[in-house]
Amino acid sequence: MSAGVLSKQQVQKLIEPRLQGKRVIHSTVGRDIEVDGSSFDLPIGRKYWEMRGSCRTGKDLNVRDIISKYAKQEKASTLEEEMVLKKGNVYLFEVGCQLDLSSTGIEGKATGRSSIGRLDVLVRLLTDKGTRFDRIPRNYDQALYLEVTPITFHLLVRPGTRLSQVRLSRGSEQLVTLTKEALLLEDPEEFPVVDRDGNPLDKDWDADVDLHDCWYPFGLDLDPDPQAGCAGFVAKNNVDHPVDPDAKNSLDPTEFWEPVYANDNAIRLELNRLYILRSKERLRIPGHMALECQAYTETMGEWRIEYAGFAHPWFGRTRQYGTPIIFEVRGHNIPTILTDGIPLGNVCFRRMSQPITTPPEPGVYEKQELKLSSCFGPWPAQGV
């Protein structure tokens, strides 16, 4: 197995029984593990705890240690059918699958699923003796846990609800990451970032850009969306109706969101409200790369991209002009004005361990422009 991010085919082999009858990845909630182009989904299990607050493990702490200290009740509750997670509360779930990476040389990263991040739910993976959220150490073989915090909306969940996703890889991050210099060596047709006319943005860097850097800035597009007629969406306050992430294109988006319109090519972020925005740059990722979005950098300003995200090989390549990425943005500390084209997030590209062939069907967000979570129906034309 070559260094790089594991492909769908490689992950599926880890789900199959080994010769000894043991699987590397095994569901414990009676639901098949769902694998996409470069990641697999993590379902929640049946055991959970309500926590007094968000808490991370450390090099000397296991998850059970923080449960005994900071859970509201030491004995786990059981999720039998479905329940509503209340916004503003912190819950800790056992993950509904087991992972045994011992002797594989494989490690992992997690992020909330795109549909969950767009619902303003903060989902973070915890491991025993983990020094960071959302990291699975190399050769890890202990239980996994998900800390789940709905922020704006109540969230309806059931055993097996998929809230997070994991990307597995072999080799150091430095080894599997493509620098700007490496990207420039790609054939123009394979360059993963294009403008709205489909032209590769492989020369659009200042002379003083560090070609050894791996992070590529994406800017804000405040042009009206051709279908919705607005520049973005902002979550409504005080919505009491819970959101079911497993609903497909069925919820009325106007009950949960308001349109955002640019004024003189700018918008103003109100404090502690989530905004759904889109990028000017567009993706046409070839089969030998995958994308990762940086959650936060202090150099960007007084806002935060709430959820780091993944994009798989072939994302945007079925479209001549590619597909934008969606920013989930929250203002912090002071009201902030964002102008059209301002760098809003950073992305980098990882090498695949094995190139991926054209997928048989495009992904849910392949044709997105300004798009909410997939549980919502389309926004009324022109915001009406």
C-alpha positions in Angstrom: 0.0 0.0 0.0 1.5 3.3 -1.1 1.7 6.4 1.1 -1.3 8.7 0.8 -5.0 8.9 1.6 -6.8 5.5 1.3 -9.3 5.2 -1.5 -12.8 3.7 -1.3 -11.6 0.4 -2.6 -8.8 0.2 0.0 -11.1 1.1 2.9 -13.6 -1.5 1.7 -10.9 -4.1 2.0 -10.4 -3.1 5.6 -14.1 -3.7 6.3 -13.9 -7.2 4.9 -12.9 -10.0 7.3 -9.2 -10.8 7.6 -8.0 -14.4 7.2 -8.2 -14.6 11.0 -11.9 -13.5 10.9 -11.1 -10.0 12.3 -12.1 -6.8 10.6 -10.1 -3.6 10.8 -13.4 -1.7 10.6 -16.6 -3.2 12.0 -20.1 -1.8 12.5 -21.7 -2.4 15.9 -25.1 -0.9 15.2 -26.4 -3.3 12.6 -25.8 -0.8 9.8 -23.3 -1.1 7.0 -20.3 1.2 7.0 -20.8 3.7 4.2 -17.7 4.6 2.3 -17.3 7.5 -0.1 -14.4 8.4 -2.4 -11.8 9.0 0.3 -13.6 8.6 3.7 -16.1 6.5 5.6 -18.9 7.6 7.8 -18.9 7.2 11.6 -22.4 6.3 13.0 -23.3 7.0 16.6 -23.8 4.0 18.9 -26.4 3.4 21.5 -24.5 4.5 24.6 -24.2 8.2 25.4 -23.5 10.6 28.3 -24.6 14.2 28.8 -21.5 16.2 29.7 -21.1 19.3 31.8 -19.0 20.8 29.0 -16.7 20.1 26.1 -13.6 18.2 27.3 -10.7 16.7 25.5 -8.4 13.8 26.6 -4.7 14.2 26.8 -1.6 12.1 26.9 -2.4 10.8 30.3 -6.2 10.6 30.0 -8.6 8.1 28.5 -12.1 9.0 27.5 -13.5 7.0 30.4 -11.5 9.3 32.7 -13.2 12.4 31.5 -16.6 10.7 31.6 -16.1 9.8 35.3 -15.1 13.4 36.1 -17.3 15.5 33.8 -20.4 13.6 32.8 -23.7 14.6 34.4 -24.2 10.9 35.2 -21.5 8.2 35.3 -23.7 5.4 34.0 -24.3 5.6 30.3 -27.8 6.3 28.9 -29.1 4.1 26.1 -30.4 5.4 22.8 -33.1 2.9 21.9 -34.9 4.6 19.1 -34.7 8.3 18.5 -34.1 11.4 20.7 -33.6 15.1 20.3 -30.2 16.6 21.2 -30.9 20.0 22.7 -29.0 23.0 21.3 -26.3 24.3 23.6 -25.9 20.9 25.4 -22.8 18.7 25.0 -23.3 14.9 24.4 -20.7 12.2 24.2 -21.5 9.1 22.2 -19.7 5.8 21.7 -19.1 5.5 18.0 -21.2 2.7 16.4 -18.2 1.0 14.9 -14.9 -0.6 16.0 -11.6 0.3 14.6 -8.5 -1.9 14.9 -5.5 -0.3 13.1 -2.9 -2.3 15.0 0.1 -3.3 12.9 -1.3 -1.5 9.8 0.8 1.8 9.9 -2.5 3.6 9.2 -3.7 6.7 11.0 -6.8 8.9 10.6 -8.5 12.3 10.6 -12.1 13.0 11.3 -14.4 15.9 10.4 -18.2 16.5 10.7 -20.1 15.4 7.6 -20.9 18.2 5.2 -24.6 17.9 5.9 -24.0 18.1 9.6 -21.7 21.1 9.6 -24.3 22.9 7.5 -26.8 22.3 10.4 -24.5 24.1 12.9 -23.7 21.0 14.9 -20.2 20.7 16.2 -18.9 17.1 16.1 -15.5 16.1 17.3 -13.8 12.8 17.6 -12.1 11.7 20.8 -9.6 8.9 21.4 -7.8 7.6 24.4 -4.7 9.7 25.3 -5.4 11.9 22.3 -3.8 15.3 22.4 -6.0 16.7 19.7 -9.6 16.4 18.6 -10.3 14.6 15.3 -7.1 12.6 15.2 -6.7 8.8 15.2 -3.1 7.9 16.1 -1.2 5.5 13.9 -2.0 1.8 14.8 -4.8 2.9 17.2 -7.0 0.0 18.4 -9.2 1.4 21.2 -12.8 2.7 21.2 -13.8 5.9 19.5 -16.2 8.6 20.8 -18.0 11.5 19.3 -18.6 14.8 21.2 -21.8 16.3 19.7 -23.0 19.9 20.4 -25.9 21.3 18.4 -25.5 25.1 18.4 -28.4 26.7 16.6 -30.9 23.9 16.0 -32.1 20.9 18.1 -31.0 17.7 16.4 -32.9 14.5 16.0 -30.8 11.4 16.1 -31.2 7.6 16.3 -28.7 4.7 16.6 -26.6 4.7 13.4 -27.1 8.4 12.6 -24.0 9.4 10.7 -22.5 12.6 12.1 -18.8 12.4 11.3 -16.5 10.9 8.7 -13.0 9.6 8.9 -10.2 9.7 6.3 -7.5 7.1 6.7 -3.9 7.5 5.4 -0.4 6.0 5.4 2.7 8.1 5.7 3.4 11.4 7.4 1.3 14.4 6.7 4.3 16.1 5.0 4.8 13.1 2.7 1.1 13.0 1.5 0.6 16.7 1.2 1.0 18.5 -2.1 2.8 21.9 -1.9 2.1 24.7 -4.3 5.3 23.8 -6.1 4.0 20.2 -6.6 0.7 21.5 -7.8 2.4 23.6 -10.4 3.9 20.4 -11.9 0.4 19.1 -12.6 -0.9 19.2 -16.1 -3.2 22.2 -16.5 -6.1 19.8 -17.1 -5.4 18.1 -13.8 -5.0 21.3 -11.8 -7.7 21.1 -9.1 -8.7 24.8 -8.8 -10.4 26.7 -11.6 -12.2 30.0 -12.1 -15.9 30.3 -12.9 -15.0 30.0 -16.6 -13.2 26.7 -16.0 -9.7 28.1 -16.4 -7.1 26.6 -14.1 -5.8 29.0 -11.5 -2.3 27.6 -11.6 -0.5 30.9 -12.3 -2.6 33.1 -10.0 0.0 33.6 -7.3 2.0 36.7 -6.2 5.7 36.6 -6.9 6.4 36.4 -3.2 4.2 33.3 -2.6 6.1 30.5 -0.7 5.9 27.6 -3.1 6.7 25.2 -0.3 3.5 26.2 1.4 0.6 23.7 1.0 -2.4 26.0 1.9 -4.3 27.5 -1.0 -6.6 30.5 -0.1 -10.2 30.5 -1.3 -12.1 33.8 -1.5 -15.7 34.8 -0.9 -18.3 35.0 -3.7 -21.0 37.6 -3.0 -22.6 37.5 -6.4 -26.3 36.5 -6.1 -26.8 32.8 -6.5 -28.5 32.1 -9.8 -31.3 30.1 -8.2 -31.9 31.6 -4.8 -31.0 35.2 -5.8 -29.1 35.9 -2.6 -25.4 35.8 -1.6 -25.8 33.5 1.4 -27.9 32.2 4.2 -27.9 32.9 7.9 -29.5 30.6 10.5 -32.6 31.9 12.2 -32.5 32.4 16.0 -34.9 30.7 18.4 -36.0 27.8 16.1 -37.6 25.2 18.3 -38.4 22.5 15.7 -35.6 19.9 15.6 -33.8 19.1 12.4 -33.6 15.5 11.2 -30.3 15.0 9.3 -31.6 11.8 7.7 -34.5 13.7 6.1 -33.8 14.0 2.3 -34.8 17.3 0.6 -37.9 17.4 2.7 -37.6 20.2 5.3 -38.8 23.8 4.4 -35.5 25.8 4.4 -37.3 29.1 5.1 -38.4 27.8 8.5 -34.7 27.6 9.6 -32.8 30.1 7.4 -32.9 33.7 6.2 -31.4 35.0 2.9 -28.3 37.3 3.0 -27.9 40.0 0.4 -24.7 41.9 -0.3 -24.7 45.7 0.0 -22.0 47.5 -1.9 -20.2 44.1 -2.4 -20.1 43.4 1.3 -22.0 41.7 4.1 -21.9 42.2 7.9 -21.6 39.2 10.1 -23.7 39.4 13.3 -22.1 37.8 16.4 -22.8 34.1 17.1 -24.9 33.4 14.0 -23.9 30.8 11.4 -23.6 31.9 7.8 -23.6 29.6 4.7 -21.5 31.2 2.0 -19.7 30.0 -1.1 -16.3 30.4 -2.7 -15.2 32.2 -5.9 -12.7 29.5 -6.7 -14.1 26.3 -7.9 -12.9 22.7 -7.7 -12.2 20.1 -10.4 -10.3 17.5 -8.3 -8.6 14.8 -10.3 -8.7 11.1 -9.2 -5.3 11.1 -7.5 -6.0 14.0 -5.1 -8.3 14.8 -2.2 -9.0 18.1 -0.5 -8.9 19.2 3.1 -10.2 22.5 4.4 -8.5 24.3 7.3 -11.0 25.1 10.1 -9.3 28.2 11.5 -6.4 30.5 11.2 -5.9 33.7 13.3 -4.5 35.6 10.3 -7.9 35.6 8.5 -9.7 37.8 10.9 -12.5 37.8 13.6 -14.4 35.0 12.1 -14.1 31.2 12.1 -14.8 28.6 9.5 -16.7 26.4 11.9 -16.0 23.0 10.4 -13.0 21.6 8.5 -14.1 19.5 5.7 -13.1 17.0 3.1 -13.7 16.9 -0.7 -13.2 13.6 -2.5 -11.4 12.8 -5.8 -13.5 13.7 -8.8 -15.4 16.4 -6.9 -16.5 19.0 -9.5 -15.0 17.1 -12.5 -18.3 16.2 -14.0 -18.9 20.0 -14.6 -17.0 22.1 -17.1 -16.7 25.0 -14.7 -16.2 23.0 -11.5 -18.0 23.3 -8.1 -17.5 25.9 -5.4 -16.9 24.9 -1.8 -19.3 26.0 1.0 -18.1 28.0 3.9 -19.8 27.7 7.3 -18.8 30.9 9.0 -19.4 32.3 12.4 -18.4 35.8 13.6 -16.5 36.1 16.9 -15.8 38.9 19.4 -16.8 41.9 17.2 -19.2 42.5 14.2 -17.3 41.9 11.0 -17.7 43.1 7.5 -16.7 40.7 4.7 -16.1 42.0 1.2 -16.5 40.2 -2.1 -13.3 38.2 -2.9 -11.8 38.4 0.6 -9.8 35.2 1.4 -12.2 33.3 3.7 -10.6 29.8 4.1 -7.6 27.7 3.3 -7.5 24.4 1.5 -4.8 21.9 0.8 -4.5 18.8 -1.3 -3.5 15.3 -0.3 -2.1 12.6 -2.5 -4.2 9.5 -2.8 -2.6 6.1 -2.0 -4.4 4.7 -5.0 -6.0 6.8 -7.8 -9.7 6.6 -8.0 -11.5 6.0 -11.3 -14.6 8.0 -12.3 -17.4 7.3 -9.8 -20.6 5.8 -11.3 -22.8 8.5 -9.8 -22.0 12.1 -8.8 -22.0 13.0 -5.1 -24.8 14.8 -3.3 -23.0 18.1 -3.4 -21.3 17.7 -6.9 -23.6 20.2 -8.5 -23.9 22.6 -5.6 -23.8 26.3 -5.9 -25.1 28.0 -2.7 -26.5 24.9 -1.0 -27.9 24.1 2.4 -27.7 20.7 4.1 -29.3 17.9 2.0 -32.1 17.5 4.4 -33.6 20.8 3.2 -35.6 21.2 0.0 -34.5 23.8 -2.5 -34.6 27.5 -1.6 -37.6 29.3 -3.3 -36.5 30.9 -6.5 -35.2 34.5 -6.1 -35.8 34.2 -2.3 -39.6 34.5 -2.6 
